[in-house]
Each structure stands twice: as C-alpha cells, then as structure tokens.
Amino acid sequence: MGGFDEVESYPVLPSKNVEGVCKFEACDVGMVMDLPEGPLGEERKKATFDWKLMRLNVEEPSYLRVKLAIWSFLESDPLFHSQPTVLSSEEEKRITAKQLMRIRESKFFNDVNGVSYDKKLLYLMALNEAVNTLSPSLSVKFALGVSLFSICVQNLGTERHSSFIKDVWQNKILACVAVTEVAHGSDTKSLQTTATYDHNTKEFIINTPCFKAAKCWVGNLGKQCTHALLFAQLVVGKQCHGLHVFIVPIRDPYTMHPYPGIIVGDMGDKAGLNGIDNGFIMFRKYRIPKDYLLNRTGDITPSGEYESLFQNPQQILGAALETLSAGRIGIMQESVCSLSVATVIAIRYSGVRTQFSNDNKTETSLLDYQLQQWRLFPFLAAAYAQRAFVRKFVLIYADTVRFSMNANEDTIKTVSQMVSAVHAIVCCCKALLTWTCRDAVQECREACGGHGYHKAARLGDIRANHDPCVTYEGANHVLLQQTSRWLLRAVDEVPDLDFDSARFPASELEFLRNFESNLSLKFSANSVNEVLRVDFLIEAYQWLLCWLIKETKQRLASSLDDGENAFMAKNNVQVFYAQTLSLAFAENTVLNYFAASIQEADLSLRPVLAKLHILYGLTCIQKHLRVFYEGGYASGPSLSKLTSEAILEVCQLLRPDAVALADAFAPPDFILNSVLGFADGEVYKHLEEAYTQHGGIAERPVWWSEIAMKSKL
C-alpha cells in the first residue's frame, strides 16, 4: 500500500508542536471509561489501535473533562431525561425553557467573561457541544440567549453596556438576535426596520413600516426572551446611516408581558427544533434610550449628530469578525457533533446486525458488506476530518480576534487580510459541514433499515433538528458566493502575501504561489497505489482550485464584455463554477487541517488516521470528476476507475477499526440516546424495551367505538 507505507512522516505539511509520542498522562487516559461487554466485544478486539488514546487525540483532555462533567450533571437530573411519549411543541418549549433555567443556575454556566478570550471561547464551545449532543434545542437556546448575546454586546458595545453582559450571565435576562425580516434575509442591506433618533427626548424610535418588515424566525422570541439584539437602519434627521445594532427590551422579566408598542408572537410548529420558540415581532413607534445603541462603530453626539468611530479600525474589524463568524463557527461545531452521533449509531448497529449467509450457516455482519462500508465509512472519515478542522480553526479564529484588537497602523493591512480570510473560510466551511451532516444523517438512517426510522433510534430527530442549520446564520448558497469573491480577489493579491512566513491567511492560499504551473498538472497514475497517496490529493486540489479560479474569472470577464452589469455577471457564474470553487476550497482546507492534526498525533494512531484522510480526500475528489475531465486534468477512464477502486480498498482496510473509531468520539449512552447505538450493542434487547415499555401498547384505543363493526339488528 503505497499511500500508507510511510505514515511516520505523514503528511508532508508544515505543523507545530509535533511530538510523535504519547503526550497524555495516565490520569488523562483513566478518565475515559471502559465500555460494557456485549455483542460488540468481538468487533472491538479487531481494532489496530487503542481507542482510548484515539479519544484523547480527537479532543483535548481538558476539553473532554468539561464535557464529561456536564454530561454527568445532565444525567443526574430527571429534568433532562427523555420523555416516554411524543410531546406537543408547546410542551417541548416549556421543558426546554425549564432546562435552560436549570443549566443557567448550575456551576458550569457561571460568568466566564473574566477569563482570557481563548479560554472563554474554548470553554463555551465545550459547553455548547456537550449540551447540543443531548438537546440541540437547548444548546441553541443558550447560545442565542446568553453566549452570542454577550459576545456581540462586548464587541459591538462599550462600557455603558457592561450591565447587560452581567445580567445575562446572572440569569436576570434572556436575549435573542433579531435580523431576518419576512421579506428579506440574506439581503441585509434591504432590511426595513428603522431606528430614528429623537434628539428632544434622547431616544430611538423603533418602527416596523409593514408586515414584510416584521422580524421573524427569531429564536427565543416567541415565548420567553426579555431583550433583543435588533438590527435596524439608523436614521438621524433625514439621513440613513445603515444597519446598526440596538439592545431592545421586549418583555417585563417579572410578568413576561410584552411592553406597549410591541406586537410579538410565536411562529408555531416547525419541522424540528420545536423546543425553540421562534417568534415574530413588529414595532409601533417603540422608544428605547439613546444609550441602547451598541456604539463601538458609530454613535450620536451630544448635539444630536451621527458620528462614526472609524479612528479605531482594528476594533471595528474585530467586532465585525465576532458578529459575523461566532455563530457560524458554533453551527459548524454542532454539525460535526450531529454527524459524529449519527455515524456512531449506524456503525454500532451495523456491527451487531447480521443478514443473509453465503454458507447457509453463519449470517453476515452488515459491516462486512462492501455496500455498507461504502455508504458509511466516508462519513466516518468526514467526521474525523471535520472535527479536526473545527478544533484547529477555532484557535486561528481566536488568534485573529486577539490580533485585530491589538493592531496598530503598521499591522492594519495584515489584520484586514486575516479578518477577510476568516470570514471567507467560515462561509464556505459552514456550507460544507452542514451539508455533509445533512447527507450523512439521511444515509445513516437508511443504512439502519426500518429500525432506523423508529423514534427511539434518534436518527429522525437528528435529521429534523439539523435541517435548519443549512439555512440560518446565512443560507449556504449565499455564503458560498462570498468565499468565491474572496478567492477571485486573492489571486490578484498574491504578490502581497508573505508565503514564506506561513502566517494565516497566506498558509491557506499556498496553492496560489505556483498558479500557472499548477494549471499544467496532469493525472498520470497507473495504479490504485498511486492514488492512495497524500501527494495525489495535494496535486489534484492544486490543479482543481487554480483551474476553477481561472475559468470563473474568464467567464465573469466574458459576461461583462457581453454587456452584462456586474451584478448579473456574478450571478451567471455561480452554477458549476464559482460555487464549485468555494466548496472545493472548503474541502481542501479541511483536508489540510486534518493532515496537520495527523502529524501531531501519536505514532500508533497515524496509520488509521492516514486511511481516514485518504478516504475523505478521495470521496471529495469524486464529486469533481466533471471538472477534472472538462478542464483537461484527466482523459480516459483512469481517474474515475482508480479513485473508485481506491475508495473501496480503503473501506476494506478500515473494516477492522470501524467500531473502535466510532467509540473514540461516542458520547455516553444517556447522551447518545439511541436504542441502535448503545455501547453494549444489545440492539434487540433495547428494541424490545422500546416496543413494549410505552403506555397503552396492548389496549384498544379510546376511540375504538368509532371504527368498530356495528351490531346486526
């Protein structure tokens, strides 16, 4: 196997803190609990690596320790246990609201704003992932109502808003973020809600001009929140100064009644996430104090004039970075979490389930079927790759925020490059990760057959609860346009990038250094072994990205030459080219981050991680075969044939490790909450309980008389 012969030096990418030996203490390994005996025991014995060591490679011990403590807390409280019956959406909202109160009162959710930004961010992400694994509704409710609100106020506001941050962490208020309107979502410049300054009273008058301008889909707004972060057009005199953010009181926290001048309500049932009370709101000349404007980027002077504070550009950039990207990074993390849970359920179930026999004696495990491997293992690889990406990118994000806040005139250009790159990467990777999870959950559901459709399998709930992630915090198709525009600009700015420093974002654009020579690359492999190599993945993506940039630029220029305006010209290159470019860039970014994490892993773990890396890369490349042939990188059947054969070969090689790889990021059974995926592998025992332990299973229905045969006269 040419691709895995030299895993000690895998991969050939720059990385920091390479150790190559076990870096965990005995106490770290000790906190990973043994798994119960059961039908999966034989599967676990086949593994070629220590799954506990892999668990500590997947996430930092300190991060895992926080999650384990929170999971233990959730399991100890009956309020967080699953309900025996299907709840109405109103009851889901009630229970989720009570759960939110309980966790906000716990020691885990004390005010964390006194710690450094890095530690606060990582801690909040640990909290978010731990809670999200059990209840996406609860984690979203907390993220919107507490953490995202406090981050936005801290970075868009000033000292006069500090009391709001204190109050939200002390459980005195609960917030929401009101951006989307009935008629406008992605096109934020066209939002119609206004905040007009009244100098006589030192107040802003919030107004909704028509129903199309009503704020909608606002999580926490329908029933519960007391305050909103409202995005509205700031108007002074007759001049509009664009979107600004305001803290707007919505309800009296003691009576929960909305204040006069507000029409607010719940939007009703949704396809999922019904623990979240999504609401709509309209304002009728509703007044708020002048100081409720978040004023870091602009303010009203004592004389009543609008004043922009652009003398501190680094602070503005840092604030914008936080506002645009923090929520999307949380969504990426949640998507990887749901992807991981779904694959754990499907792979553990497939390790127990047997069907058919080729000798009429011993039935065959589903994991032994090539088709089941091909369906599930690429998503297992995606879970590892994307988890590694999120874990590493969060640190770059935090470093960029810190660097931007401390920048000066000499570094402002670098700050601008970093902020733009973070935004572009978050946009395309949010799309890639949420779509990957969407596809994975559906495939896992189908791979579990009819049992996967039972509510107790949990896959249906994961699917319904994840679905809005592809839309909120930026619709994926729209976000991808922002990444492609950044890449088209970047190719013209190559001389300004210091590639030798390897500093972000030059490290993400390394493929542009040799743009013309990359375009001359050709596929030359003659065997499967030649595509089972990381250098093939690197070469293929270097060509792919450069060709897509060239082709997109040429088509854009051609549209302009034909008389199209800039808006329509950009619109006409999205399908097949600009959007494909953004997704390919996201895939390449994830592959690079995963590769760097492999180089930092213990030597004993690298062989199996290398297989996962190759499998993820090859399945991504297969999605772009049209482009590889259209652009002339390959001709004839070799590329398609060899990548297909290589994927099947890697799947077969991963077969012994599949269950152990799933174990390495599986949450405890209480949190996993799936009869098909419990660690003991007793699938049929748990299915029997699911069938027989809910009320009224053998009783005639209370409505029996409506359908019974009528007596003969």
Secondary structure, DSSP 8 states (H G I E B T S, - for coil): -TTTTTGGG---S--SS---S----HHHHHTS-----STTHHHHHT-SS-HHHHHHHHS-HHHHHHHHHHHHHHHHSGGGS--SS---HHHHHHHHHHHHHHHHHSGGGS--TTS-HHHHHHHHHHHHHHHHHH-HHHHHHHIIIIIHHHHHHHHHS-GGGHHHHHHHHTTS--EEEE--BSS-SS-GGG---EEEEETTTTEEEEE--SGGG-EEEETTTTTT-SEEEEEEEEEETTEEEEEEEEEEE-B-TTT--B-TTEEEEE----SS-TTS--EEEEESSEEEEGGGB--SSEEE-TTS-EEE-TT-HHHHHHHHHHHHHHHHHHHHHHHHHHHHHHHHHHHHHHHH-EE--SSSSS-EEGGGSHHHHHHHHHHHHHHHHHHHHHHHHHHHHHHHHHHHHT--TTTHHHHHHHHHHHHHHHHHHHHHHHHHHHHHHHHHHHHTGGGGGSGGG-HHHHHHHHGGGGTTTS-HHHHHHHHHHHHHHHTTSGGG--GGGT-TTGGGGGGGTTHHHHHT------SHHHHSSHHHHHHHHHHHHHHHHHHHHHHHHHHHHTT--HHHHHHTTIIIIIHHHHHHHHHHHHHHHHHHHHHTS-GGGHHHHHHHHHHHHHHHHHTTHHHHHHTTS--SSHHHHHHHHHHHHHHHHHGGGHHHHHHTT---HHHH--TTT-TT--HHHHHHHHHHSSTTTTS--TTGGGTS-----
